[in-house]
Every structure is written in structure tokens, then in C-alpha cells.
Amino acid sequence: MTRSRKIVLGVAAGFLAMAALAPWFIPTSAWRTPVEEAASKALGAPVRIGDISVFLLPVPHFTARDVEVGKAALRLQSAAIYPQLSSLFTAPRHLRRVELGKLEIAPAGIELLQKLADTPASGPPAVTVGQVRAKGLAITLASGTLPDLDAQVEMGADSLPRTLTLATTDGKARLKALPEGAAWNLDFAATDWQLPLGPPLKFALLKVGGRVEGAKLLLPAIDAQLYGGQVKGNAEVDWQKGLRIAGQAAASGLDIAPLLQALKVKAALSGRLDAHGPFKAQAARPAGLADAFNADVAFKVNDGVLHGFDLAGAAKRLIGSGAAGGQTRFDQLTGNLQVAGPALRLRNVKVVSGVLDAKANIDVSAAKRLSGRVEVDLKGSGGFIGMPLALSGTVAEPMLLPTRGALAGAAIGSVLLPGVGTAAGSSLGDKIGKLFGN
């Protein structure tokens, strides 16, 4: 080995040793206070940093740990900053990449970030960033905490985002946002994914295309596959004055029993559901949307069962205590569902099966109490065997009773024409009873 080569290798070894030992000799603690002060001024909230380290290998970078902004509005386990060395002594300084580890954003942090986004720039930026990556991003909303996310933002030369990608850490859902002027185009896709907030609906496949324009979210294309069926629709969300949601939806072939179970509703109905109609809601805050939700939905259920209702049995019985329990199998159930907050109205309901035809109008109160009327006609009786029934009780425990007019008519019919006369008289008696408000 020549002398010159030995000198080069010796110098290189010295530099490598200095690079490895640098973090132990550079007084980074002296940087913490001025960095905290500068960050606090830029963010408009107090910033506290646990410690700052400098590393020269494998690539020169700085690392800040245990960072807190505001009163736990933002918490950051670590931030690795990779500067472009050639820009350290020029303006603006450029950061090639910023990697964030375990960033927690509380509701106050969302408000802080929104305020920063709405604040116009007072001049050219002092620092530009090429790329931001976040691992294990945890966002807490007023309604709950989202599952951990991985995020990546690609920035342009003007320090404005060019692409934003959010993905669940399990890879089941991904959102990609592309800016277009002052708006953002959105593309969301999920597979085998459950809603993280609200009702725990599980989607086999969900695709949503949309656009954010100011204080408005437009979702013209929603396509979902869930519970053996499909839902297509559109929606518009406006939060300029309170929160307003409006849209249309159409469902086909949904297996209604597991769907109701996911909604934590006692499955009083099973079968395959087709439905379509508009919906809307407006409230000052998201928590008030459920009580302000309105919908007018035409529906059809094929090859199903009504649980808790034995319409045929109730039509044959005249007992003062009423009929409860049992089930009614049907070929088709159709009607119209009107939703007004927590209250429901079922209108023009028709049930058709091999043994009966039934018609009903039913109200469900906010307290889940039932009221309404069901008219049952048994097939194969020449139109004589039928019974008008009054519905009461609750969704969990419905009760069917003959109307007062039906009871009076049944008593007359049983005397004049035993057997069939009981049912025929009950139907006639109910019609007469209506004239007198019975």
C-alpha cells in the first residue's frame, strides 16, 4: 500500500469516527430553547421538545423527540428531519424529507391545523419541504378515535402539497387527494373494511370519488358492496353554516338481518332488501345529525320473515289479551319508510304470502313504541276470513289486538253464522265501528 493511499484511508477513517461520535460532542441541548421559541411563534401555540439529536450517518439529519404543541393538542413521539446540506447557509432552507413517528392529533389540534391552513402567508417561506411521512398517525375526533394511519405528502417547489395519501396501517383502506386550484380531488377505496366511527358497518368493497371545494364536500359517485348486496348513491356535505348533508341512495339485494344486527337493532325482519330514496340532515354540530335525519325510502323485501308477528294466527284468534310472538313468512313485503329524526313512519305496507295478504300503516316513536293498524285477509276463505288488528307494544315486544269494531262484529257474526261468521262479522263490524270512531 502506497503512502498516499494510507493517508487517504486514515483521513476517511477519522471522518467516519468523528461522524459516529458527533452526537455525543455537539451541544444540542443549547438548541432546544431557540427551536421551541421559533416553533411556538410559527404555530401560534406553545411548543415543548424533550430533546434534539444530530446524526451524520448514514445520512445527516436531526431528530426531535417527545414534542408537544399546545395543551396536548398535538403530540409527537419523534421527528426526523433530513435537510439539503447545500441550503443550510442560504434562504430559503430546504428539507428533503421529514419523517414523523406516532403523531397524535386531538380535536384542539385539528382546530389549530385548520387555523394555520386558513392563515394567509405573509411572505416567502423561510423553509421548504420536499416530502412528509407520518407513521402511526392517530387522529381523535369529538365522536371517537380513528384507527392508526400512515400518511405521505409530496410537496412542490412552491411548498404546496402535490399529493396527499392516507392509508390504514393494515392496508384495507386508502385515501388519495390531489389539489386542483383551491379544490382537492378525492379518491377513496377500501376492501374488507369496517367503519371506524358510527355504526360498525362492514364493507366487502367501497369506492368513493369526490371533491372538496371550500366548505363543501361533493361525493357524486359512491359504490359499496356489503351484506351480500350493493349500494350506489351520491351525497353533498356543507359545513359553512353548521353541518348539512343531503343525497340519494339505492340498495339492491342486501341481507337485512345481519345489517340490522350491525346497526344494533333487534332483527325483527329478515330477507333481501331493495330500497331507494333521498335523505338529508342539518344540525349545528355532528352529534345532532342523527336527531335531524330525514329520509323518504321506498322498499321491497323478498323471501323473508317477520319475527314477533304471527299475522295468520292473530287473524284467527279473538282474545282480549292479544297476540304476541311468533313469525310470519312472506314472499314479498313492500312499502314506504319515512324517517323524521328518531321517529319512523311505515306507510302503504303490503305483505304477500301463500296464506295471507296484509296491509298496514305503522308508527314507531322515538321511544321505540309501536302504534298502527294491520288488516289481514287469509287466502282460501273466499274473502270471508279476515281480521283488522291494532298494533301496540314496542319494537322489541310487539302486540296485536283485534280492533274494538272487529270484536263487536265478531260477536254478532258468531251468533248469526257460526264459524266463518265470526271472521266475516269482525270485518263488517270494524267497518261499522269506523263510522263511530271505534
Buried (B, 14 or more C-beta within 10 A) or exposed (E): EEEEEEEEEEEEEEEEEEBEEBBEEBEBEEBBEEBBEEBBEEBEBBBEBEEBBBBBEEEBBBBBBEBBBBEEBBBBBBBBBBBBEEBEEEEEBBBBBBBBBBBBBBEBBBEBBEEEEEEEEEEEBEBBBBBBBBBBBBBBBEEEBBBBBBBBBBBEEEBEBEBBBBBBEEEBBBBBBBBEEEBBEBBBBBBEBBEBEEEEBBBBBBBBBBBBEEEBBBBEEBBBBBBEBBBBBBBBBBEEEBBBBBBBBBBBBBBBBBBBEBEEBBBBBBBBBBBBBEBBBBBEEBEBBEEBBBBBBBBBBBEBBBBBBBBBBBBBBBEEEBBBEBBBBBEBBBBBBBBBBEBBBBBEBBBEBEEBBBBBBBBBEEEBEBEBBBBBBBBEBEEBBBBBBBBBBBBEEBBBBBBBBBBBBBBBBBEEBEEBBBBBBBBBBBEEBEEEEB
